[in-house]
Structures are given as structure tokens and as C-alpha cells.
Amino acid sequence: MVLSKRRSVLSYMFPPLVLLFLLLAVSVAFFSFRNFRQLIFQEQYHRLETAGELLLTALPFENGELETKAKEVTRKIGPDSPFRVTFIKPDGSVFADSHEDPLVMENHAHRVEIRQAIRGEASFSLRKSPTLAISMLYYAFPIDDAAGKVIAVLRLSLPEANVKKLLAAAALSITIITALLLGLAVAAMVAVSRKITVPLAAISKSASAYARFDFSQPIHVDGPAEIVNTADALQKMAQALTSRIDEVTRQKQELEAVLTGMNEAVIVLDRNLVITEINPAAARLVSSSYDPVIGKSLIQVMRNTELNTFAQEALVARGVRQCSLVIPGEAKEIHLQVNASTIEAVTADKNSRYPQQRLILVMNDITTLKQLERMRKEFVANVSHELKTPITSIKGFVETLLDGAIDDRENAFRFLTIVQNQTTRLGNIIDDLLTLSRLEQNDEESGISMEKIPLCHPVNEAISICQGRADEKSIDIHVECDRELEILGNGHLIEQAVVNLVDNAVKYCPEGSVVLVRCEREEDRRILLVVQDNGPGIPEADQERIFERFYRVEKARSRDMGGTGLGLAIVKHIMLLHGGTVALESSRGEGASFLLRFPALPS
């Protein structure tokens, strides 16, 4: 059979449609940018007008007072302001300017906006400044006295470069959006062009006959070369299928042995995305046994359109592809990384070779990695919030002092005390973050050494540190620790862990309470250290996350007490560094017990 060379559907449709999409995209981008440019300039002129009106309301309308007030206003605005403010007399001479010395500035009577303002009309202009040698946006207001006579002109200006930066950002955004839309349009066009329904219907009809082992029905299709080649391949496959059944069976058995030994979920699909093979891991993923799944389509089993679309694209594109998606699980969502690759199982006899295309989906459960990524993002967000809060407070009180409150000794002392407290809090957060970082590194450079020490030594040191705060609330710290109990650890870190736990207990316990610190050896020879209080307790809903960084049960109350939100996270990492564990036993309103378990010393 001689085949004439045919062009694919894609090659027919692609060039003219892409050109059309490109012209439409460029047109939309051009008009969008032009309209946005007009809006930007209108916004900047409106800013100048609004700022000028605000200044006018604060200025006197008498000549002598006006000059003095104008010089004071321009001096306060200063050269760092985004606006440039200039006051001009009716004769064109400048008597106040926020960016230059008026004495060295030339006469402004010939400026366009100044001439109109002297005539009593507010005006805009865009021109190059002779003084600054850059293009500026100007807006000039007449200042009238009580009789309605123009006694001065107030002019505000902005560098045109500010507007150009906004326009550049807008142009970039419009370009990116246009490119994305163009890409989506091209992708949609490619997808549509591949749906050649009539020839594929004929192929499907013949393939169904082949599935019934009826190989007498030939495939007669006419269309692009890809469809014709596929039909010919199917027909050739049918001719050899009967003689190759035994070999296919053997290959299937070998494939099942390989799939069974894999931990990853593997699904094998035919060209119609019907499942032909799955391994035990995939069966567990879909919560089903083998038999009900094999022979069903991918969309029926997984019920995920994103995965089905990905499989279709991978089947068409061939090669190796990868994507990430989410499927519902029994208790929570499951994040999967899916790798797709197409294969051709080649069989042969004395005369010819017969390819069979298959799609293999290998799915790795990356739910844990996603959870870690979520925790990382939450940690970054929490760090930003925790650092910003004291900085904002410090900035606010310093600005208040600079605005004049420093002359009020009583308020100044109170404000500076708050600034000092917030600075201490900021330092505590940074110290705790550095401690966490050092504990997580746990390398030779960290300087963390382990030695055999009596547990009572760091415990007693920690109690002495917390005793002062406990005495303030009449809280009794009771210690039960055998001097014979020894562990392999770092005394300073254990002391810090106990300080964090006892300090929390003292914070949240009512006055006159008792905090118990108990050390004992368990039956498995591990050493148990318990810090127990009779405070408000920790709700069960919060206990799972209590050791996360910056997690607080009562956020506002914890911050008021000076906590950084990192104490329990530090305790957890100290115990991990010692090869131990930390646990919590608590009920709402019944206090809390933190249990630190250290591994037994080697014999």
C-alpha cells in the first residue's frame, strides 16, 4: 500500500491561527497600555491638585505672613519629599522652594503654568525643568488675598520619571498577561486540532471488533498522516495478535512481578486511557482491589479530571512528562507527584514487528513534603509578623517623641520604657531564633558537646533562675530529683529546656500554686523529667501544634506576658538533639504536664 505524503491537521491550522491570535493580542495590549497611560497621568495630576489644595488651606492670605509660612512649609517638606513645592511672586521671582535655594533660582514669570496661575487660573504642564534638568509634571495654583487679588503662586511638581516607572511596570504586566493569553489560546487551538473525531470513530469501531477477536473487519480511514498511520498500525497489530497471545501473557506476568515489588503507585493505561495494570500500591491509593479497577477508564477510577487531562497530553506528546496534583483521601488530601512515560511493547514474527503504545503513570505520595513546605511558609509569615510588631511599636513611639512628646518628661519616660520593653522582646525573639537554628544544624561548627552529667545539676540551676518570678506570684516550685540519675547530654541546653517549661508554668499558674519538677528512672531504664503545673491547661485541639514555632493557645495573652512563641519549639529540638522525646498531658482547666524522656546510658 503506497501512502501519499499528507500534512497534519496541526500544520494546516497552526500558522494562520497563531498569526490571528498574535495580531489580536498585540492590539489588545496596545490599547490597554494607551488607556492605562492616560489614567496614570490623570492620577498624578490629581495627586498634585489634592496636595496643593491641602497646602492652600493651611496658608495665610497676607503677604508678610504668607512668605514666612511658605518658607517654613518648604523647609519642613524638604528635598526628600516626592513633591517639589515652590512659591512664586506675581513678578515671577521665587521666594520659597523645597528643593533649591530661591536666591539662586531664575525668574519664573515666563513658565507656562506660572503665567496662567498669575492670571488666576490653575494649570497643568509637562516640560523639562531648567533648574533640575529633568522632565517634570507641574500644577500651579493662584493664591488670592481677601480682595481676590493674586498675591502669589503655589506650584507643585513631580518627576516624570516616577510616572515612567509606573508605566514600565504596567507595560511588563500587560506583556506578561498578553503572552499568557496568547499561550493559552495556542494551547487550546492545538488541543482542538487533535480531536479528529470522524477518523478516530472508525478506528474505535474496528478496535472494538479486534477486542472481540474479530480481525476480519479492515480499517478504512482517510485523513492526516497520523490517523492513517495509526489505522495501519492497528490493522497490522490485529494480524499478529492471535499468534502472540502466549508471549503477551508471559510478558504480563513479568510486569506484574515488577509492579508488585514497587512502593510507588503504578498504573498502566492503553491508548484510550483504560487501565490495564496496577500494582498493590496503586490499589491501596484508590482503595480498591485489582479486578474492579482493571478495564475501567482512568477518570472512572481516580475521578480526577486534572490527572485525566495530563494523561491525555502525555499520551499525545509521548516522551516523559511530570505534574503535581491533589486527590481526596480518607482523612485528608493526598498530594501526588505524577510521572508519565509512554512505551511501545514490540512483538514480532518472521515477517513484521507490531508496536503497542502504553502510558505508565508512576505516582509518588509527596503529602509530607507539602506539609513541610506549608510549615516553612507559615514559619516565614510568623517570623515576619512577630518581628514587625515590636518594630512598629518602637517606630510609633519614637515618632511621637520626635514630634514633641520628648519635652513631656512623664510621657517621655513612659514611651521610652515601652520602647525598651519592645526592644527586649525583639532581642528575645532573635535569640530564640538563633538558638533554634543552632540546634537544627547540630554539626561540628555548632559547638554543642555531650557529656555524662547528673540530671539534678541543670534542673537546680533552672529552678534558681525561675525562682524570682515564682516568688512574685507566691508560687512554690517543688523538686524531686535523685542525685544518682545521670544522662548523656549538654547541661546548658537541658537547663534552658527546663527554664522554658518552668517559666511557662509560672506564667500561667494562678498565685499561690505549686509547680512540680520530678525526675525518675522508668522500667526501660530511660530517664523521665516531668514539669507539672495546675494552671488553665491546654485544649486538646491545640496540643498537636503546641510545639510548633510561634504557635500560641491564647495569642494576645501570651504576648502580653512577654513570650516569644518559640520556647516549646526550642524544648522539642533540644530533646531531639539528645535523642529523646517530649510529650504533653493536659486537659482544659486541669493543668499541664510536660514529659521529657532521655535515652538510657549505655551499659
C-alpha positions as CSV (number, residue, x, y, z in Angstrom):
1,M,0.0,0.0,0.0
2,V,1.5,3.3,-1.1
3,L,0.8,6.3,1.0
4,S,0.9,9.9,-0.4
5,K,2.6,12.4,1.9
6,R,0.0,14.3,3.9
7,R,0.2,17.2,6.1
8,S,-1.2,17.0,9.7
9,V,-4.2,19.0,10.8
10,L,-2.0,21.0,13.1
11,S,0.3,22.1,10.2
12,Y,-2.8,23.3,8.4
13,M,-4.3,25.3,11.2
14,F,-1.3,26.5,13.2
15,P,0.3,29.3,11.1
16,P,-2.8,31.4,10.2
17,L,-4.4,31.0,13.7
18,V,-1.2,31.9,15.5
19,L,-0.9,35.0,13.3
20,L,-4.5,35.9,14.1
21,F,-4.1,35.4,17.8
22,L,-0.8,37.4,17.7
23,L,-2.5,40.4,15.9
24,L,-5.4,40.3,18.4
25,A,-3.0,40.1,21.4
26,V,-0.8,43.0,20.2
27,S,-3.9,45.1,19.5
28,V,-5.4,44.5,23.0
29,A,-2.0,45.2,24.6
30,F,-1.5,48.4,22.7
31,F,-4.9,49.9,23.5
32,S,-4.7,48.7,27.1
33,F,-1.4,50.4,27.6
34,R,-2.6,53.6,25.9
35,N,-5.6,53.8,28.2
36,F,-3.5,52.9,31.3
37,R,-1.0,55.7,30.4
38,Q,-3.8,58.2,30.3
39,L,-5.1,57.0,33.7
40,I,-1.6,57.2,35.2
41,F,-1.1,60.8,34.1
42,Q,-4.6,61.8,35.3
43,E,-3.9,60.2,38.7
44,Q,-0.6,62.0,39.1
45,Y,-2.2,65.4,38.2
46,H,-4.9,64.6,40.7
47,R,-2.3,63.9,43.4
48,L,-0.7,67.3,42.7
49,E,-4.0,69.1,42.7
50,T,-5.1,67.4,46.0
51,A,-1.8,68.2,47.7
52,G,-1.9,71.8,46.5
53,E,-5.5,72.3,47.9
54,L,-4.4,70.9,51.3
55,L,-1.5,73.3,51.4
56,L,-3.7,76.2,50.4
57,T,-6.0,75.6,53.3
58,A,-3.1,75.9,55.8
59,L,-1.6,79.1,54.3
60,P,-2.5,82.7,55.4
61,F,-3.6,85.2,52.8
62,E,-1.5,88.2,53.8
63,N,1.8,88.9,52.0
64,G,4.0,89.2,55.0
65,E,2.6,86.2,56.8
66,L,2.5,84.2,53.5
67,E,6.2,84.4,52.8
68,T,7.1,83.4,56.3
69,K,4.7,80.5,56.4
70,A,5.7,79.4,52.8
71,K,9.4,79.2,53.8
72,E,8.5,77.2,56.9
73,V,6.4,74.8,54.8
74,T,9.0,74.2,52.2
75,R,11.7,73.7,54.8
76,K,9.6,71.0,56.5
77,I,8.8,69.3,53.2
78,G,12.5,69.2,52.3
79,P,14.2,67.7,49.2
80,D,13.4,64.1,50.3
81,S,9.7,64.6,49.6
82,P,8.2,63.1,46.4
83,F,6.7,66.5,45.7
84,R,8.6,69.7,44.9
85,V,6.8,72.8,46.3
86,T,7.6,76.3,45.0
87,F,6.1,79.7,45.9
88,I,6.4,82.4,43.3
89,K,5.5,86.1,43.4
90,P,3.4,87.7,40.7
91,D,6.5,89.2,39.2
92,G,7.9,85.7,38.7
93,S,10.5,85.7,41.5
94,V,10.8,82.6,43.7
95,F,10.6,83.3,47.4
96,A,10.4,79.7,48.7
97,D,11.2,76.2,47.3
98,S,11.5,72.8,48.9
99,H,14.4,71.6,46.7
100,E,16.5,74.7,45.8
101,D,17.7,78.0,47.3
102,P,15.2,80.6,46.0
103,L,18.0,83.1,45.8
104,V,19.8,81.2,43.0
105,M,16.6,80.3,41.1
106,E,15.8,82.3,37.9
107,N,12.7,84.3,37.3
108,H,9.6,82.0,36.6
109,A,7.4,84.6,35.0
110,H,7.8,83.0,31.6
111,R,6.8,79.5,32.7
112,V,3.6,78.4,31.1
113,E,1.9,77.2,34.2
114,I,3.0,80.3,36.2
115,R,1.6,82.7,33.6
116,Q,-1.8,81.1,33.7
117,A,-1.8,81.0,37.5
118,I,-0.9,84.7,37.7
119,R,-3.9,85.3,35.5
120,G,-6.0,83.5,38.2
121,E,-6.2,80.1,36.6
122,A,-4.9,76.8,38.0
123,S,-3.0,74.9,35.3
124,F,-1.0,71.7,34.5
125,S,2.1,71.3,32.3
126,L,4.6,68.7,31.4
127,R,8.0,70.0,30.5
128,K,11.7,69.9,31.2
129,S,12.9,71.8,34.4
130,P,15.7,74.2,33.7
131,T,16.7,74.1,37.3
132,L,16.7,70.2,37.8
133,A,17.4,69.4,34.1
134,I,14.7,66.6,34.2
135,S,11.2,66.4,32.8
136,M,8.6,67.3,35.4
137,L,4.8,67.3,35.9
138,Y,3.7,70.8,37.1
139,Y,0.5,72.1,38.7
140,A,0.2,75.8,39.7
141,F,-2.4,77.4,41.9
142,P,-3.1,81.2,42.3
143,I,-3.1,82.4,45.9
144,D,-5.6,85.3,46.3
145,D,-5.9,87.8,49.1
146,A,-9.2,88.7,50.7
147,A,-9.9,91.1,47.9
148,G,-9.4,88.4,45.3
149,K,-6.1,89.7,44.0
150,V,-3.3,87.2,43.2
151,I,-0.5,87.7,45.7
152,A,1.5,84.6,44.9
153,V,1.5,81.3,43.0
154,L,1.8,77.8,44.6
155,R,3.4,75.3,42.3
156,L,3.7,71.5,42.9
157,S,5.7,69.2,40.7
158,L,6.7,65.5,40.3
159,P,9.4,64.0,38.2
160,E,8.1,62.4,35.1
161,A,10.5,59.5,35.8
162,N,8.1,58.4,38.6
163,V,5.3,58.1,36.0
164,K,7.6,56.3,33.6
165,K,8.4,53.7,36.3
166,L,4.7,53.0,36.8
167,L,4.2,52.8,33.0
168,A,7.1,50.4,32.7
169,A,5.6,48.2,35.4
170,A,2.2,48.3,33.7
171,A,3.8,47.5,30.3
172,L,5.5,44.5,31.8
173,S,2.3,43.3,33.4
174,I,0.3,43.8,30.2
175,T,3.0,42.0,28.2
176,I,3.1,39.0,30.6
177,I,-0.7,38.7,30.6
178,T,-0.9,39.1,26.8
179,A,1.8,36.4,26.5
180,L,-0.1,34.0,28.8
181,L,-3.4,34.6,27.0
182,L,-1.6,34.0,23.7
183,G,-0.1,30.8,25.0
184,L,-3.5,29.6,26.3
185,A,-5.1,30.4,23.0
186,V,-2.4,28.5,21.1
187,A,-2.7,25.6,23.5
188,A,-6.4,25.5,23.1
189,M,-6.1,25.5,19.3
190,V,-3.6,22.7,19.4
191,A,-5.9,20.6,21.6
192,V,-8.9,21.2,19.3
193,S,-6.9,20.4,16.2
194,R,-6.1,17.0,17.6
195,K,-9.7,16.0,18.0
196,I,-10.3,14.4,14.7
197,T,-13.5,12.7,15.6
198,V,-14.6,11.0,12.4
199,P,-11.4,9.0,11.6
200,L,-10.9,8.1,15.2
201,A,-14.5,6.9,15.4
202,A,-13.8,4.5,12.5
203,I,-10.6,3.3,14.2
204,S,-12.5,2.8,17.5
205,K,-15.2,0.7,15.8
206,S,-12.6,-1.5,14.2
207,A,-10.6,-1.7,17.5
208,S,-13.8,-2.8,19.3
209,A,-14.1,-5.6,16.7
210,Y,-10.5,-6.6,17.4
211,A,-11.3,-6.7,21.1
212,R,-13.9,-9.4,20.3
213,F,-11.2,-11.2,18.4
214,D,-12.9,-10.4,15.1
215,F,-9.9,-9.4,12.9
216,S,-11.8,-9.7,9.6
217,Q,-13.0,-6.0,9.7
218,P,-10.4,-3.8,8.0
219,I,-10.0,-0.1,8.9
220,H,-10.7,2.3,6.1
221,V,-9.9,5.9,7.0
222,D,-8.8,9.0,5.2
223,G,-7.3,12.0,6.8
224,P,-4.0,13.3,8.2
225,A,-0.9,11.1,8.0
226,E,-1.0,10.4,11.8
227,I,-4.5,8.9,11.6
228,V,-3.8,6.8,8.6
229,N,-0.5,5.5,10.2
230,T,-2.4,4.7,13.4
231,A,-5.0,2.8,11.4
232,D,-2.4,0.8,9.6
233,A,-0.6,0.0,12.8
234,L,-3.8,-1.3,14.4
235,Q,-4.5,-3.4,11.4
236,K,-1.0,-4.9,11.4
237,M,-1.3,-5.5,15.1
238,A,-4.5,-7.4,14.5
239,Q,-2.9,-9.7,12.0
240,A,-0.3,-10.8,14.5
241,L,-2.3,-10.7,17.7
242,T,-3.5,-14.3,17.7
243,S,-0.1,-15.8,17.3
244,R,1.4,-13.6,20.1
245,I,-1.2,-14.2,22.9
246,D,1.1,-16.6,24.8
247,E,4.0,-14.2,24.6
248,V,1.8,-11.3,25.8
249,T,0.7,-13.4,28.8
250,R,4.2,-14.2,29.8
251,Q,5.2,-10.5,29.5
252,K,2.2,-9.6,31.6
253,Q,3.3,-12.0,34.4
254,E,6.8,-10.5,34.4
255,L,5.3,-7.0,34.5
256,E,3.1,-7.9,37.5
257,A,6.1,-9.2,39.4
258,V,7.9,-5.9,38.9
259,L,4.9,-3.8,39.8
260,T,4.2,-5.8,42.9
261,G,7.7,-5.1,44.3
262,M,7.4,-1.3,43.9
263,N,6.4,1.1,46.7
264,E,5.3,3.8,44.2
265,A,1.7,3.6,42.8
266,V,2.0,2.4,39.2
267,I,-0.9,2.5,36.7
268,V,-0.6,1.2,33.1
269,L,-3.0,2.7,30.6
270,D,-3.7,1.8,27.0
271,R,-4.1,4.4,24.3
272,N,-7.8,5.0,25.4
273,L,-6.7,5.7,29.0
274,V,-8.2,2.4,30.1
275,I,-6.3,0.8,33.0
276,T,-4.6,-2.4,32.0
277,E,-2.3,-3.0,35.0
278,I,-2.0,-1.6,38.6
279,N,0.3,-2.6,41.4
280,P,-0.7,-3.1,45.1
281,A,0.4,0.5,46.0
282,A,-2.0,1.9,43.3
283,A,-4.8,-0.4,44.5
284,R,-4.3,1.0,48.1
285,L,-4.3,4.5,46.7
286,V,-7.7,4.1,45.0
287,S,-9.0,1.9,48.0
288,S,-9.9,-1.0,45.7
289,S,-8.9,-4.5,44.7
290,Y,-7.3,-5.3,41.4
291,D,-10.3,-6.8,39.5
292,P,-12.8,-4.0,39.7
293,V,-10.2,-1.4,38.6
294,I,-8.6,-3.1,35.6
295,G,-10.6,-2.4,32.4
296,K,-12.0,0.9,33.7
297,S,-11.0,4.3,32.4
298,L,-8.7,6.4,34.4
299,I,-11.4,9.1,35.0
300,Q,-13.7,6.4,36.4
301,V,-11.2,5.1,38.9
302,M,-9.4,8.3,40.0
303,R,-12.3,10.7,39.4
304,N,-9.8,13.5,38.8
305,T,-10.1,15.5,35.6
306,E,-6.7,17.1,36.0
307,L,-5.0,13.7,36.1
308,N,-7.1,12.5,33.1
309,T,-6.1,15.6,31.0
310,F,-2.5,15.2,32.0
311,A,-2.6,11.5,30.8
312,Q,-4.2,12.5,27.5
313,E,-1.5,15.1,26.9
314,A,1.3,12.8,27.9
315,L,-0.1,10.1,25.6
316,V,-0.2,12.5,22.6
317,A,3.2,14.2,23.3
318,R,4.9,10.9,24.2
319,G,8.3,11.0,26.0
320,V,8.5,11.7,29.7
321,R,6.3,14.2,31.5
322,Q,5.7,15.3,35.1
323,C,3.0,17.0,37.1
324,S,1.7,17.5,40.7
325,L,-1.9,17.2,41.7
326,V,-4.2,16.7,44.7
327,I,-6.7,13.9,45.2
328,P,-9.1,13.4,48.1
329,G,-8.1,10.8,50.7
330,E,-10.0,9.1,53.6
331,A,-8.7,11.5,56.3
332,K,-7.0,14.3,54.3
333,E,-6.0,15.4,50.9
334,I,-3.2,13.4,49.2
335,H,-0.5,15.3,47.2
336,L,0.9,13.3,44.3
337,Q,3.8,13.8,42.0
338,V,2.9,12.0,38.8
339,N,5.5,10.9,36.2
340,A,4.2,9.8,32.9
341,S,6.0,8.0,30.1
342,T,4.9,6.2,27.0
343,I,6.2,2.8,25.9
344,E,5.8,0.6,22.9
345,A,5.6,-3.1,23.6
346,V,7.1,-4.6,20.4
347,T,6.2,-8.1,19.3
348,A,7.4,-9.7,16.2
349,D,7.2,-12.8,14.0
350,K,9.1,-13.8,10.9
351,N,7.7,-11.1,8.7
352,S,7.0,-7.9,10.7
353,R,7.0,-6.0,14.1
354,Y,3.9,-4.8,15.8
355,P,4.1,-1.8,18.3
356,Q,1.6,-1.4,21.1
357,Q,1.6,2.0,22.8
358,R,1.1,2.2,26.6
359,L,1.1,5.0,29.1
360,I,2.7,4.4,32.5
361,L,1.8,6.6,35.4
362,V,4.1,6.4,38.4
363,M,2.7,8.3,41.4
364,N,4.7,9.3,44.5
365,D,2.9,10.5,47.6
366,I,4.5,13.9,48.5
367,T,1.9,14.9,51.1
368,T,4.6,15.0,53.8
369,L,6.8,17.3,51.7
370,K,3.9,19.6,51.0
371,Q,3.2,19.7,54.8
372,L,6.8,20.7,55.4
373,E,6.6,23.3,52.7
374,R,3.4,24.7,54.3
375,M,5.1,24.7,57.7
376,R,8.0,26.6,56.2
377,K,5.7,29.3,54.7
378,E,3.8,29.6,58.0
379,F,7.1,30.0,59.8
380,V,8.3,32.7,57.5
381,A,4.9,34.5,57.8
382,N,5.0,34.2,61.6
383,V,8.6,35.4,61.9
384,S,7.7,38.5,59.8
385,H,4.7,39.2,61.9
386,E,6.5,38.7,65.2
387,L,9.4,40.9,64.2
388,K,7.2,43.6,62.7
389,T,5.0,44.0,65.8
390,P,7.8,45.3,68.1
391,I,9.4,47.3,65.3
392,T,6.1,49.0,64.5
393,S,5.6,49.8,68.2
394,I,9.2,51.2,68.6
395,K,8.8,53.3,65.4
396,G,5.5,54.7,66.5
397,F,6.7,55.8,70.0
398,V,10.0,57.2,68.6
399,E,8.0,59.3,66.0
400,T,5.8,60.5,68.9
401,L,8.8,61.6,70.9
402,L,10.3,63.3,67.9
403,D,7.1,65.2,67.3
404,G,7.4,66.9,70.7
405,A,6.4,64.3,73.3
406,I,10.1,64.2,74.5
407,D,9.6,67.5,76.2
408,D,6.9,66.0,78.4
409,R,9.1,64.2,80.9
410,E,6.4,61.9,82.3
411,N,5.2,60.7,78.9
412,A,8.7,60.6,77.5
413,F,9.7,58.2,80.3
414,R,6.7,56.0,79.8
415,F,7.3,55.9,76.0
416,L,11.0,55.1,76.4
417,T,10.1,52.3,78.8
418,I,7.7,50.8,76.2
419,V,10.5,51.2,73.6
420,Q,12.9,49.4,75.9
421,N,10.4,46.6,76.5
422,Q,9.8,46.1,72.8
423,T,13.5,46.1,72.1
424,T,14.0,43.4,74.8
425,R,11.2,41.4,73.2
426,L,12.7,41.8,69.8
427,G,16.1,40.7,71.2
428,N,14.4,37.6,72.8
429,I,12.8,36.6,69.5
430,I,16.1,36.9,67.7
431,D,18.0,35.0,70.4
432,D,15.4,32.2,70.3
433,L,15.6,32.0,66.5
434,L,19.4,31.8,66.7
435,T,19.1,29.0,69.3
436,L,16.7,27.1,67.1
437,S,18.9,27.5,64.1
438,R,21.9,26.3,66.1
439,L,20.0,23.3,67.4
440,E,18.8,22.3,64.0
441,Q,22.3,22.4,62.4
442,N,23.8,20.1,65.0
443,D,27.2,20.0,63.2
444,E,30.8,20.3,64.3
445,E,30.6,24.1,64.0
446,S,27.6,24.3,66.4
447,G,29.9,23.8,69.4
448,I,27.3,21.5,71.2
449,S,29.2,18.9,73.2
450,M,27.7,15.9,75.1
451,E,28.9,14.5,78.4
452,K,27.8,12.4,81.2
453,I,26.2,14.6,83.9
454,P,23.9,14.3,86.9
455,L,20.4,15.5,85.8
456,C,19.8,17.3,89.0
457,H,22.5,19.9,88.3
458,P,20.9,21.6,85.3
459,V,17.5,21.2,86.9
460,N,18.5,23.0,90.1
461,E,20.2,25.7,88.0
462,A,17.0,26.2,86.0
463,I,14.9,26.4,89.2
464,S,17.2,29.1,90.7
465,I,16.7,31.2,87.5
466,C,12.9,30.9,87.7
467,Q,12.6,31.3,91.5
468,G,12.5,35.1,91.5
469,R,9.5,35.2,89.2
470,A,7.8,32.4,91.1
471,D,8.3,34.3,94.4
472,E,6.5,37.3,92.9
473,K,3.4,35.2,92.5
474,S,3.9,33.2,95.7
475,I,4.3,30.0,93.6
476,D,6.1,27.1,95.2
477,I,8.5,25.1,92.9
478,H,8.8,21.6,94.3
479,V,11.7,19.5,93.0
480,E,12.0,15.7,93.3
481,C,15.3,14.6,91.6
482,D,17.6,11.8,92.6
483,R,21.2,12.8,92.5
484,E,22.1,9.4,91.2
485,L,20.2,9.9,87.9
486,E,22.7,10.6,85.1
487,I,22.3,11.3,81.4
488,L,24.5,11.9,78.4
489,G,23.8,15.5,77.4
490,N,24.6,19.1,77.4
491,G,23.9,20.8,80.7
492,H,23.3,24.2,79.3
493,L,20.7,23.0,76.8
494,I,18.9,20.9,79.4
495,E,18.9,23.9,81.8
496,Q,17.4,26.0,79.0
497,A,14.7,23.4,78.3
498,V,13.7,23.2,82.0
499,V,13.8,27.0,82.3
500,N,11.4,27.3,79.3
501,L,9.0,24.8,80.8
502,V,9.1,26.1,84.4
503,D,8.8,29.7,83.2
504,N,5.7,28.8,81.2
505,A,4.2,27.1,84.2
506,V,4.9,30.1,86.5
507,K,3.4,32.5,83.9
508,Y,0.1,30.7,83.5
509,C,-0.4,29.3,87.1
510,P,-2.5,31.4,89.5
511,E,-0.9,32.9,92.6
512,G,-0.2,30.5,95.4
513,S,0.1,27.5,93.1
514,V,2.6,24.7,93.1
515,V,4.8,23.7,90.2
516,L,6.3,20.2,90.5
517,V,9.6,19.1,88.8
518,R,10.1,15.4,89.1
519,C,12.9,13.1,87.8
520,E,12.8,9.3,87.8
521,R,14.1,6.2,86.1
522,E,11.5,4.3,84.1
523,E,11.3,0.5,83.7
524,D,13.1,0.6,80.4
525,R,16.0,2.5,82.1
526,R,15.1,5.7,80.3
527,I,15.2,8.9,82.4
528,L,11.9,10.8,82.8
529,L,11.8,14.5,83.7
530,V,8.3,15.9,84.4
531,V,7.3,19.6,84.8
532,Q,3.7,19.7,86.1
533,D,1.5,22.7,86.9
534,N,-2.1,23.3,87.9
535,G,-2.7,26.2,85.5
536,P,-5.5,26.5,83.0
537,G,-4.4,23.5,80.9
538,I,-4.1,23.2,77.1
539,P,-7.2,22.3,75.0
540,E,-6.9,19.1,73.1
541,A,-7.4,20.9,69.8
542,D,-4.2,22.8,70.4
543,Q,-2.0,20.0,71.7
544,E,-1.0,18.7,68.3
545,R,0.6,22.0,67.3
546,I,1.8,23.3,70.7
547,F,5.5,22.6,69.8
548,E,5.4,24.5,66.5
549,R,7.2,27.7,66.2
550,F,5.2,30.8,67.2
551,Y,2.1,28.7,68.0
552,R,0.1,30.1,70.9
553,V,-3.0,28.9,72.5
554,E,-4.0,32.4,73.5
555,K,-2.0,34.7,71.3
556,A,-2.8,38.1,72.9
557,R,-2.4,36.8,76.4
558,S,0.9,35.1,75.6
559,R,2.4,38.3,74.0
560,D,1.3,40.4,77.0
561,M,3.3,38.0,79.2
562,G,6.4,38.5,77.2
563,G,6.5,35.2,75.4
564,T,8.2,34.8,72.0
565,G,6.2,31.7,70.9
566,L,9.5,29.7,70.5
567,G,10.1,28.3,73.9
568,L,8.4,24.9,73.4
569,A,9.9,24.6,69.9
570,I,13.3,25.0,71.5
571,V,12.5,22.3,74.1
572,K,11.4,20.0,71.3
573,H,14.7,20.5,69.4
574,I,16.8,20.1,72.5
575,M,15.2,16.8,73.2
576,L,15.7,15.7,69.6
577,L,19.4,16.6,69.8
578,H,19.6,14.4,72.9
579,G,17.9,11.5,71.2
580,G,14.9,11.9,73.5
581,T,11.3,12.9,73.2
582,V,8.9,15.5,74.7
583,A,5.2,14.8,75.3
584,L,2.3,16.7,76.7
585,E,-0.5,15.5,79.0
586,S,-3.2,18.1,79.7
587,S,-6.9,18.8,79.9
588,R,-8.7,22.2,79.8
589,G,-8.8,23.6,83.4
590,E,-6.7,20.7,84.9
591,G,-3.2,21.9,84.4
592,A,-0.5,20.5,82.1
593,S,2.4,18.0,82.4
594,F,5.4,18.1,80.1
595,L,7.3,14.8,79.9
596,L,10.9,14.8,78.8
597,R,12.4,11.3,78.2
598,F,16.1,10.9,77.9
599,P,17.7,7.7,76.5
600,A,19.3,5.4,79.0
601,L,23.1,5.5,79.3
602,P,24.9,2.7,77.5
603,S,25.9,-0.2,79.8
